[in-house]
């Protein structure tokens, strides 16, 4: 019994040393296990986080796009081309170029050759203009425009937008003339005929604004946009067509042996504001949006100025 006690006492120090040796390892293993569990992410979570970071990176930043749309100009400025001549004085004093009304442009005592051409082709001895010659409800035809877009996204929902779009507008209608000496007039009937009048102009619209969107789904937003706009307008032509012959209303008085002077038009600029609303769709790093907008613009043509409301539909493809 005494021997067994002595052996136990001799083995006790080795047991204590072994316990001290293995105990820190167990604590370290447990700590490592807790760290491993804390830092572990399932494959599903890793995939979700990667997609989220990639989506945020693809939407934020600078991008360029192409605009394609339909422009609906306010008819209030179309009557500038109705043939009544809204301008006073010379457009080009050196070339004696001015705006003529239809009645002035076809005056037989001034434009003698043009009057003879009309009478010969119509078979008339003369003509006149009724009091309601000039159309009062001219309209612009809807026009297609193209342009560029520059966009900086702060995030998926907000951005600063700049659009530059260019287009050509055509305003058209009809005016009336009364002819004398034709078979219809000889039979005690008024020979009243309608002829076309057309005005052409070019416009360039630049607008800069802020866009705020609201999430509709994982791949789309509804947004509203507002800002300032600049409209540059350039007159191109104002033509009447009588007896299959075109006559320009902006010209110089005829001088024997000289060609009539033409107008060298320059674009005039007006400033205003705009607002639009639309839907934006995300396809990876690319976006597509469709919007409807209204702009309050100043249309300036020569000395003529008028504030009007114009409308447009626009589709934008952004890279």
TAJOJO-V869436 format. One record per pair of residues at least 4 apart in sequence whose C-alpha atoms are under 6 Angstrom apart, sorted by the first residue. I is the first residue (numbers start at 1). GAP is how many residues later the second one is. D is the distance in whole Angstrom. If there is no record, write none. Layout:
((I/GAP/D) (I/GAP/D))
//
This chain:
((19/4/6) (25/4/6) (36/4/6) (58/227/5) (59/97/6) (60/93/5) (60/94/6) (60/95/5) (61/91/5) (61/92/5) (62/89/6) (62/90/4) (63/88/5) (63/256/6) (64/85/6) (64/86/5) (64/254/6) (64/255/6) (65/83/6) (65/84/5) (65/252/5) (65/253/4) (65/254/6) (66/82/5) (66/83/6) (66/250/6) (66/251/5) (67/79/5) (67/80/5) (67/81/6) (67/248/6) (67/249/5) (68/77/6) (68/78/5) (68/246/6) (68/247/5) (69/75/6) (69/76/5) (69/244/5) (69/245/4) (69/246/6) (70/73/6) (70/74/5) (70/242/6) (70/243/5) (71/71/6) (71/72/5) (71/241/4) (72/70/5) (72/239/5) (72/240/6) (73/237/5) (74/236/5) (75/64/5) (78/60/6) (78/61/6) (78/93/6) (79/59/5) (81/118/5) (82/52/6) (82/53/6) (83/18/5) (83/19/5) (84/17/5) (85/14/6) (85/15/6) (85/16/5) (90/7/6) (90/8/5) (91/6/6) (91/7/5) (92/4/6) (92/5/5) (96/156/5) (97/154/5) (97/155/4) (98/152/6) (98/153/6) (99/150/6) (99/151/5) (100/4/6) (100/5/5) (100/149/5) (101/4/6) (107/4/6) (108/4/5) (108/7/5) (118/125/6) (119/4/6) (119/5/5) (124/56/6) (124/57/5) (124/58/5) (125/55/6) (125/56/5) (126/53/6) (126/54/5) (127/51/5) (127/52/4) (127/53/6) (128/50/5) (129/48/5) (133/42/5) (133/43/5) (134/41/6) (138/35/6) (139/32/5) (140/30/6) (140/31/4) (141/29/6) (145/21/6) (145/22/5) (146/19/6) (146/20/6) (147/17/5) (147/18/4) (148/15/6) (148/16/5) (149/13/6) (149/14/5) (150/11/6) (150/12/5) (151/9/6) (151/10/5) (152/7/5) (152/8/5) (153/6/4) (154/4/6) (154/5/6) (157/55/6) (157/56/4) (158/53/5) (158/54/5) (159/51/6) (159/52/5) (160/49/6) (160/50/5) (161/47/6) (161/48/5) (162/45/6) (162/46/4) (163/43/6) (163/44/5) (164/41/6) (164/42/5) (165/39/6) (165/40/5) (166/37/6) (166/38/4) (167/35/6) (167/36/5) (168/33/6) (168/34/5) (169/31/6) (169/32/5) (170/29/6) (170/30/5) (171/27/6) (171/28/5) (172/25/6) (172/26/4) (173/23/6) (173/24/6) (174/21/5) (174/22/4) (174/23/6) (175/19/6) (175/20/5) (176/17/6) (176/18/5) (177/15/6) (177/16/6) (178/13/6) (178/14/4) (179/12/5) (180/5/6) (181/4/6) (184/5/6) (184/7/6) (185/4/5) (185/5/5) (185/6/5) (196/44/6) (196/45/6) (197/42/6) (197/43/4) (198/40/6) (198/41/5) (199/38/6) (199/39/4) (200/36/5) (200/37/5) (201/33/6) (201/34/5) (201/35/5) (202/31/6) (202/32/5) (203/29/6) (203/30/5) (204/27/6) (204/28/5) (205/25/6) (205/26/5) (206/23/6) (206/24/5) (207/21/6) (207/22/4) (208/19/6) (208/20/6) (209/17/5) (209/18/4) (210/15/6) (210/16/6) (211/13/6) (211/14/4) (212/11/5) (212/12/6) (213/8/6) (213/9/5) (213/10/4) (214/7/5) (214/8/5) (215/6/5) (216/4/6) (216/5/5) (219/62/6) (219/63/5) (220/60/5) (220/61/4) (221/58/6) (221/59/5) (222/56/6) (222/57/5) (223/54/6) (223/55/6) (224/52/6) (224/53/4) (225/50/6) (225/51/5) (226/48/6) (226/49/4) (227/46/6) (227/47/6) (228/44/6) (228/45/4) (228/46/6) (229/42/6) (229/43/5) (229/44/5) (230/40/6) (230/41/5) (231/38/6) (231/39/5) (232/35/6) (232/36/5) (232/37/4) (233/34/5) (233/35/5) (234/32/6) (234/33/4) (238/10/6) (238/11/6) (239/8/6) (239/9/5) (239/10/6) (240/6/6) (240/7/5) (241/4/5) (241/5/4) (251/10/6) (251/11/6) (252/8/6) (252/9/5) (268/32/6) (270/28/5) (271/27/6) (272/24/5) (272/25/5) (273/22/6) (273/23/5) (274/20/6) (274/21/4) (275/18/6) (275/19/6) (276/16/6) (276/17/4) (277/14/5) (277/15/6) (278/12/5) (278/13/4) (279/10/5) (279/11/6) (280/8/6) (280/9/4) (281/6/6) (281/7/5) (281/8/6) (282/5/5) (283/4/6) (286/32/6) (286/33/5) (287/31/5) (288/28/6) (288/29/5) (289/26/6) (289/27/5) (290/24/6) (290/25/5) (291/22/6) (291/23/5) (292/20/6) (292/21/5) (293/18/6) (293/19/5) (294/16/6) (294/17/5) (295/14/6) (295/15/5) (296/12/6) (296/13/5) (297/10/6) (297/11/6) (298/8/6) (298/9/4) (299/6/6) (299/7/5) (300/4/6) (300/5/4))
//
